[in-house]
Amino acid sequence: MRTAVLILMLLLSRGICFRGASVRGASVCSRPFTDNSLSATSKKTLIAYFTDVEGDKDYLDRYIDLSKVLHRSGADGQDLVLRDGAHLVFGGDVVDRGGYDLEVLRTINGLKAKFPDNVHLIMGNRDANKMRIGSEIGEPKSSHSELDHHGGVYWFRETGRVGDPECDNVPTTSVERLKWMLKSTMGCPDSFEFRKAELEEERGVDLVTDEDVVESYREACSPSGLMGQYINSAVVALRMGNVLFTHGGISKPPEVTDDKLWGWRAMPPLFDGGKKGGGGGGSGFQPWYEAINSFADDQRKEWRDQIGEGGVWATKGGYSSLPNRGGSLMMYGMGWLMDDAGKRSKNPTIIYSSWLQDGMPNESAKSAEVEEIFNESDGLQLIVNGHQPHGDSPLVVRVGDSDRMIVTGDTSYSGDVVWQGGEQQNMGRQGSKSGRGKVCVSEILIELDSESGNVDNVTCHGVLSDGSKYSEFSVMDKLIGKEATEEDFGPDAWVDGGSDGGLTEARKRWWVKAYLGDGKYVGCHARGWSVTNKIIQAIE
């Protein structure tokens, strides 16, 4: 009994709360489970989240073994069972960098097929761009020698690179074109050889031809193929109770004068009251939410019905109010727009945007604009996404001076984290095909009140890049999701060298990411893709 009391006192001293109904400065609207067949027989609903597997079957296996909602069954352990009443959300980017795209797709598509109402898939940028394959390298069983003309890609304009629309230099054979597409336009330079090795392993042969690899991509990325099945099942945004899942961050769209951008098939805006959006049918969060997924549905239908017809969308890019074989959804998965004069501008998209700037939570993630997202979203308390990697554990960002939070879960560069001080040392990439290494894994767990949809608790557990396991902890701990302070951590709050001018004001203190027990937390700071961790001790 005394032990239980001491534990409770410790949790309360850390500010951990287990019921998230209180939001300072805003009223929280209860939201019943009306979306995505969410119904629960108990008073609590458990949602598990993981993201950005990117074809890494070893990471997927580690996640399954770690998960508190999935378990293996059957003689070979390959039959996956979802815990009764639980939900599983995969945050997107299912393929590209891990060497086992086909196997990962079979597993995740299989979970969706087996538990259609309880497994939810999000559209990532690496997923949406595979819609290009059919129109650029041909449909299954088409010619390998001479393909239709390819005018290049809009984002290479005036660069002189292969693919510059002004140079007319895109390869004309299927093999060379696919190699160029994967390496130069999709950010996965090793995927061609990875697919060849995966096919050799699956077929039990020593020789798979380059043409076999092309045919594999054509089949997988067709509307009925493995990648096509994922694309057709994924949503752009998913709301479950007072939680919103997206692949990327949400940023307030800039002022846009091009009416085509807000065409009736293009993305509807969140903030302009539906004035330019056409597809929203009204103002506020719910019309936007319905319109953004309706937009994706319309685009996928065009893609399925018209794949291979007409020219190459990527040559000109952009959004269009005309049927364009799904091009507007492909555009929505891109980071940048380009006008006819070659001027680049940020694409306001929730698939590709990020909460981070040069590796750290940027000011916009803590700004009034983000509070506005929550305030205008019918009681939204939590946004969960992936997309931009950050270290070896999920990143939490508290929004303003409230209990509302952003949590990002992409740890795909965990093999490169550097540990400062202490005895911790990253185990490195360990020969893994992706940047994760072979130990790091994490799961985000969200507990909702089944009737109101309120967030009762958000926890995380997993394994860090040094191989150490961390038990489930509440990210609602008041010390997590913000910069460390001297009041809470004493001298440990400061990054070594943080006062010498070498770091910006925002980086002089560690960002608190995870709780390890005994008053120890993981602090991190980053510059670009380089992330440093340190164990920091809270003051008793």
Secondary structure, DSSP 4 states (H G I P E B T S, - for coil): -HHHHHHHHHHHHTT--S-----TTSPPPP--S-STT---SSSEEEEEEE---TT-HHHHHHHHHH-SSEEEESTTS-EEEEPTT-EEEE-S--SSSSS-HHHHHHHHHHHHHHSTTTEEEB--HHHHGGGGHHHHH-STT--SSSPPP----GGGTTS-STT-TTT-----SHHHHHHHIIIIISS-TTHHHHHHHHHHHHHT-S---HHHHHHHHHHHTSTTSHHHHHHHH-BS-EEETTEEE-SS---PPPP---GGGG-TTSPPPSSSTTTTTSSSSSSSHHHHHHHHHHHHHHHHHHHHHHTT-SS-HHHH-S--SS--TTHHHHHHT-SEEE-TT--EEE---TTT--SEETTEE-GGGGSHHHHHHHHTSSS--EEEE-SS--TTS-EEEE-TTSS-EEEE---TTGGG-EE-SSS------TT-SSSSTTT-EEEEEEEEETTT--EEEEEEEEE-TTS-EEEEEETTSTTSSSB--HHHHGGGGBPTTTTTTSS-GGGSBPEEEEEEETTEEEEEEEETTEEEEEEEE---
